[in-house]
Amino acid sequence: MTMVLTGVTADYSKIVPLNEWFYSNENETIKKGSPEIAENMIKEILQWRQMYQMWGTIVCYVESADPGGFRTLLESKAQELGLYNARFIASTKNKIQTRVDFENLMMAMGDLMITDICQNLIREIKNARAAEDGSPREDIDDHTINAFEYSSIPLWNRIKRWKEFKEH
């Protein structure tokens, strides 16, 4: 499980992944279940809200094999822990090729600035490569990239470069 807190600069020229939360049961002796993971995620959002002074509605895109069930669990935990200004919605579906091309453009132009707190995002971007079948990105070790993309896509319409970008 992973989530990325993403912002934009005041002039809407740069996308900035500010922080990330990452958890995997892979090497854990005692595995966390969905309720515990959801609680940890909500607690992290509460910390981010205070740390970054986030006011207004917090929009959270949920990517899950069971998006409705996990989304309901997150909503319940948010209410239980006092996070009343969050909306949990299913992730957006843009073509991977579009996402990769736009991110590459933003990186090439210096308009994607990643804080060093986002170590998993940095690692995944460094390791990302095209798939052998011609797909723009292999579907391995890309959970944090996907979380970043889902958090940034709603901001794209306001980004100056998006207005000039041509989808393939």
C-alpha atoms as one frame of an Amber mdcrd trajectory, in Angstrom:
protein
   0.000   0.000   0.000   1.214   3.433  -0.793   0.027   7.013  -1.019   1.640
  10.219  -2.197   0.850  13.786  -1.157   1.160  15.956  -4.257   0.999  19.707
  -4.684   1.634  22.350  -7.319   3.576  25.587  -7.227   1.598  28.816  -6.877
   2.075  29.625 -10.568   0.874  26.139 -11.651   4.108  25.449 -13.497   5.504
  22.609 -11.370   4.144  19.420  -9.817   5.682  18.549  -6.452   5.305  15.165
  -4.739   5.781  16.354  -1.151   5.553  13.207   0.923   4.751   9.520   0.691
   3.570   6.683   2.865   4.529   3.129   1.921   3.768  -0.208   3.548   4.228
  -3.776   2.393   3.442  -7.029   4.181   6.140  -8.696   2.066   8.864  -9.133
   4.703   6.661  -8.849   7.787   6.332 -11.724  10.248   2.971 -10.440  11.445
   0.955  -9.205   8.474  -1.286  -6.163   8.811  -4.882  -6.484   7.705  -6.896
  -3.909   5.790  -8.395  -2.259   8.925  -4.952  -1.659  10.456  -3.508  -0.422
   7.139  -6.468   1.933   6.653  -6.006   3.293  10.175  -2.287   3.874   9.561
  -3.077   5.681   6.304  -5.620   7.972   7.975  -3.198   8.746  10.800  -0.578
   9.703   8.200  -3.059  11.979   6.400  -3.830  13.641   9.751  -0.097  14.232
  10.291   0.254  15.642   6.770  -2.736  17.907   7.328  -1.031  19.419  10.358
   2.500  19.440   8.894   1.494  21.093   5.595  -1.401  23.119   7.047  -3.908
  21.559   4.663  -7.362  23.081   4.869 -10.463  22.399   2.853 -11.347  19.090
   1.283  -8.642  16.469   1.020  -9.214  14.289  -2.043  -7.839  10.748  -1.814
  -7.779   8.488  -4.877  -8.117   4.816  -3.974  -6.507   2.150  -6.142  -7.369
  -1.282  -4.835  -8.480  -4.709  -6.008 -11.642  -3.947  -4.023 -11.897  -0.137
  -4.352 -15.438   0.066  -2.968 -14.711  -2.067   0.090 -11.382  -0.441   0.940
 -12.785   3.019   0.216 -15.634   2.351   2.662 -13.104   1.173   5.248 -11.031
   4.354   4.776 -14.144   6.532   5.125 -15.076   4.725   8.335 -11.576   5.067
   9.812 -11.433   8.738   8.804 -14.669   9.452  10.670 -13.509   7.413  13.663
 -10.209   9.361  13.855 -11.755  12.803  13.276 -10.795  13.374   9.636 -14.053
  14.841   8.360 -12.860  16.805   5.340 -11.579  13.887   3.225 -13.240  12.405
   0.143 -12.200   8.942  -0.997 -12.877   8.242  -4.669 -11.836   5.629  -7.217
  -8.620   6.369  -9.065  -8.707   8.097 -12.415  -7.999   6.079 -15.529  -5.673
   7.773 -17.967  -3.617   5.776 -20.450  -0.232   4.717 -19.105   1.414   6.058
 -22.266  -0.062   9.516 -21.612   1.050   9.450 -17.983   4.602   8.356 -18.860
   4.934  10.875 -21.706   3.677  13.797 -19.626   5.858  12.901 -16.636   8.900
  12.573 -18.915   8.166  16.018 -20.370   7.746  17.525 -16.891  11.035  15.956
 -15.730  12.904  17.053 -18.874  11.726  20.641 -18.424  12.525  20.685 -14.690
   8.838  20.966 -13.808   8.573  17.802 -11.724  10.288  18.416  -8.401  10.382
  15.431  -6.028  11.273  15.998  -2.389  13.892  13.664  -0.960  11.277  12.401
   1.505   9.734  10.416  -1.387  12.407   7.693  -1.460  10.104   4.966  -2.834
   8.899   7.217  -5.656  12.490   8.136  -6.529  13.537   4.461  -6.482  10.615
   3.380  -8.657  11.194   6.162 -11.201  14.884   5.222 -11.435  13.948   1.548
 -11.985  11.018   2.145 -14.381  11.436   0.820 -17.892   9.347  -0.129 -20.883
   7.919  -3.639 -20.935   9.117  -6.244 -23.436   5.638  -6.329 -25.002   5.958
  -2.646 -25.951   3.902  -1.287 -23.051   5.245   2.062 -21.833   6.065   0.749
 -18.367   6.543  -2.695 -16.849   3.883  -3.543 -14.303   6.363  -4.308 -11.522
   7.465  -2.215  -8.567   5.358   0.750  -9.655   2.877   1.186  -6.804   4.277
   4.522  -5.639   4.482   5.810  -9.227   0.813   4.892  -9.667  -0.109   6.600
  -6.388   1.761   9.715  -7.510   0.054   9.674 -10.899  -3.415   9.294  -9.401
  -2.726  12.172  -7.021  -1.345  14.447  -9.750  -3.713  13.784 -12.678  -6.500
  15.997 -11.248  -3.968  18.842 -11.153  -2.900  18.465 -14.792  -5.653  20.674
 -16.228  -4.208  23.581 -14.250  -0.569  22.891 -15.193   0.727  25.177 -17.935
   2.586  22.417 -19.822  -0.544  20.223 -19.970  -2.291  22.877 -22.045   0.424
  22.478 -24.715   0.862  18.708 -24.334  -0.357  16.413 -27.116  -1.569  12.963
 -26.052  -0.473   9.983 -28.166
